[in-house]
C-alpha cells in the first residue's frame, strides 16, 4: 500500500463503496427470474438437511433483535475508535481516532461489497420464499439469502474489537466473546426467517476472514510507512 494511502486511509474507500453500490443496484438487472423461471430452486428438497431446519421460522421478534444487535455492535466499534481522543483530548489523539474510524470503514466497505457481489452471483432464495414461492419468489430482493450480511458484519466488527482494541491479556476472551456474539446474531437471523444455517455460518467466516486479513494488511502498511 502506498505511503500516501496509509496516511490518508479515506483514499481506500471509493473503490469498495463503488463496488458495493454497483452490485446492489445491478441486482434487478442480473436477476435470473427466481421461482417463476426456476421453480425447482424453491423446493425444500433442494436444501440440505440442516438448512431445511430453517423453514417455518419467521419470528418478527428475533428479526428485530438481530437488527438491534447489529446496530449495537456498530455503535460500539465507532465508540472504540474514539477512545484515544477521549483519553487525551488533543489534536494528535483526534487524528489517531479518525484514522482508526476510516480504517475500520474501509474493512466494512469491502465486507459489504463482497456480500452484494456474492448475492448477485448466487441468487439464493430466502427461507420465506420456500413457504410462499409465488408471493415472494418473483422479487430480486428475496434472493439475497447467501450469505448473511448481519452475521458477516457482526463477525467483522467484533473481531476488529477483539484484535485491534482488546489488551493482549484479554485477547483470547475477547475473541471467544466475538465468536459467541456472532453466533447469537446468526441464530437470530435463522429464527427470524431471514437466512439458512449455512448462510450465517459462511457469513461469520467471511467477516472473520476479512477482519484478520484487513487488520494484518493495515498493520504491515503502517510499519512500512514508519520505516520510510
C-alpha positions in Angstrom: 0.0 0.0 0.0 1.5 3.4 -1.0 2.5 5.6 1.9 0.0 8.3 0.8 -2.9 5.9 1.2 -1.6 4.9 4.7 -1.5 8.5 5.7 -4.9 9.2 4.1 -6.9 5.9 4.5 -10.0 7.6 3.1 -8.4 7.2 -0.3 -9.1 3.5 0.0 -12.9 4.0 0.5 -14.2 4.9 -3.0 -13.4 1.5 -4.7 -15.3 -0.8 -2.3 -18.2 1.7 -1.9 -18.5 1.8 -5.7 -18.5 -2.0 -6.0 -21.0 -2.3 -3.1 -23.4 0.2 -4.7 -23.0 -1.2 -8.2 -23.7 -4.7 -7.1 -26.8 -3.6 -5.1 -28.3 -1.5 -8.0 -27.5 -4.2 -10.6 -29.5 -6.8 -8.8 -32.7 -6.3 -10.7 -30.8 -6.4 -14.0 -28.9 -9.6 -13.3 -31.8 -11.4 -11.6 -32.5 -14.7 -13.3 -36.2 -14.9 -12.7 -36.5 -16.7 -9.3 -39.2 -19.2 -8.7 -41.2 -18.1 -11.7 -38.4 -19.3 -14.1 -36.8 -22.0 -11.9 -39.4 -23.4 -9.5 -37.1 -26.3 -8.6 -34.8 -23.8 -6.8 -37.6 -23.1 -4.4 -38.4 -26.6 -3.3 -37.4 -27.8 0.2 -35.8 -31.0 -1.3 -33.2 -28.7 -2.9 -31.9 -27.9 0.6 -29.5 -29.8 2.8 -31.0 -31.4 5.9 -29.5 -28.8 8.2 -30.9 -25.9 6.1 -34.3 -27.5 6.0 -34.5 -26.8 9.7 -34.8 -23.1 9.0 -38.1 -23.5 7.1 -41.1 -22.4 9.0 -39.3 -19.9 11.2 -40.4 -16.3 10.8 -40.2 -14.6 14.2 -40.6 -10.8 14.0 -39.1 -10.5 17.4 -35.9 -12.4 16.5 -35.6 -10.4 13.3 -35.9 -7.2 15.2 -33.4 -8.4 17.8 -30.8 -9.2 15.1 -31.1 -5.6 13.8 -30.7 -4.2 17.4 -27.6 -6.4 18.0 -26.0 -5.4 14.7 -26.6 -1.7 15.3 -25.3 -2.0 18.8 -22.0 -3.6 17.7 -21.7 -0.8 15.0 -22.0 1.8 17.7 -19.6 0.0 20.0 -17.0 -0.1 17.2 -17.4 3.6 16.4 -17.1 4.4 20.1 -13.9 2.3 20.4 -12.3 4.3 17.6 -12.6 7.5 19.7 -11.0 6.0 22.8 -7.6 7.6 22.0 -9.2 11.1 21.7 -11.4 10.6 24.9 -8.3 9.7 26.9 -6.1 12.7 25.8 -8.3 15.2 24.1 -5.7 16.7 21.8 -5.3 17.1 18.1 -2.9 14.1 17.8 -5.3 11.8 19.5 -8.2 13.1 17.5 -6.3 12.4 14.3 -5.5 8.9 15.5 -9.2 8.3 16.3 -10.3 9.5 12.9 -7.7 7.3 11.2 -9.0 4.3 13.2 -12.5 5.1 12.2 -11.7 5.3 8.5 -9.6 2.2 8.5 -12.5 0.3 10.0 -14.9 1.8 7.5 -12.6 0.5 4.7 -12.9 -3.0 6.0 -16.7 -2.6 6.5 -17.0 -1.4 2.9 -15.0 -4.3 1.5 -17.2 -6.7 3.5 -20.3 -5.1 2.2 -19.1 -5.1 -1.4 -18.2 -8.8 -1.2 -21.6 -9.7 0.3 -23.5 -7.9 -2.5 -21.3 -9.4 -5.3 -21.8 -12.9 -4.0 -25.5 -12.4 -3.6 -25.8 -11.2 -7.3 -23.9 -14.3 -8.4 -25.6 -17.0 -6.2 -29.1 -15.6 -6.0 -30.2 -18.0 -3.3 -33.8 -17.5 -2.1 -34.5 -16.7 1.5 -36.3 -19.3 3.7 -39.7 -17.5 3.4 -39.6 -18.0 -0.4 -39.8 -21.7 0.1 -43.1 -21.4 2.0 -44.6 -18.7 -0.2 -42.9 -19.2 -3.6 -45.4 -17.4 -5.8 -45.9 -14.5 -3.4 -42.2 -13.9 -2.6 -40.4 -15.8 -5.3 -40.5 -13.2 -8.0 -38.8 -10.4 -6.2 -35.0 -9.9 -6.7 -34.7 -8.6 -3.1 -35.8 -12.0 -1.8 -32.9 -13.8 -3.5 -30.2 -12.5 -1.2 -30.0 -15.3 1.4 -26.4 -16.3 0.7 -24.8 -15.0 2.6 -25.9 -13.3 5.8 -24.9 -9.7 5.9 -25.9 -9.2 9.5 -23.8 -12.1 10.7 -20.9 -11.1 8.5 -20.8 -7.5 9.7 -21.1 -8.5 13.4 -18.3 -11.1 13.0 -16.2 -8.5 11.3 -16.9 -5.8 13.8 -16.5 -8.0 16.9 -13.3 -9.4 15.6 -11.9 -5.9 15.0 -12.8 -5.0 18.6 -11.1 -8.1 19.8 -7.9 -7.9 17.7 -7.5 -4.1 17.5 -8.8 -2.8 20.8 -8.6 -5.5 23.4 -5.5 -5.6 25.6 -3.2 -8.5 24.9 -4.1 -10.1 28.3 -7.7 -10.2 27.3 -7.3 -11.0 23.6 -8.4 -14.7 23.9 -11.6 -14.0 25.9 -12.4 -11.1 23.6 -12.1 -13.4 20.5 -14.3 -16.0 22.2 -16.9 -13.3 23.1 -16.8 -12.2 19.4 -17.5 -15.7 18.2 -20.3 -16.2 20.7 -21.9 -12.8 19.8 -21.7 -13.6 16.1 -23.3 -17.0 16.8 -26.1 -15.2 18.6 -26.8 -12.9 15.7 -26.6 -15.8 13.3 -29.2 -17.7 15.3 -31.4 -14.7 15.4 -31.3 -14.4 11.6 -32.3 -18.1 11.3 -35.1 -17.8 13.8 -36.3 -14.6 12.2 -36.7 -16.5 8.9 -34.2 -14.4 7.0 -31.4 -17.0 6.5 -30.4 -20.6 6.5 -27.8 -22.0 8.9 -25.3 -22.3 6.0 -25.8 -18.6 5.2 -24.9 -17.4 8.7 -22.0 -19.9 9.0 -20.4 -18.6 5.8 -21.2 -15.0 6.7 -19.4 -15.4 10.0 -16.4 -17.0 8.3 -16.3 -14.2 5.7 -16.5 -11.5 8.3 -13.7 -13.0 10.4 -11.5 -13.6 7.4 -11.9 -10.0 6.1 -11.1 -8.7 9.6 -8.0 -10.8 10.0 -6.6 -10.1 6.6 -7.5 -6.4 6.6 -6.0 -5.8 10.0 -2.8 -7.6 9.1 -2.6 -5.6 5.9 -3.1 -2.3 7.7 -0.6 -3.2 10.3 2.1 -4.1 7.7 1.4 -0.9 5.8 1.7 1.1 8.9 5.1 -0.5 9.7 6.3 0.2 6.1 5.2 3.8 6.3 7.0 4.3 9.6 10.2 2.7 8.3 10.2 5.1 5.3 
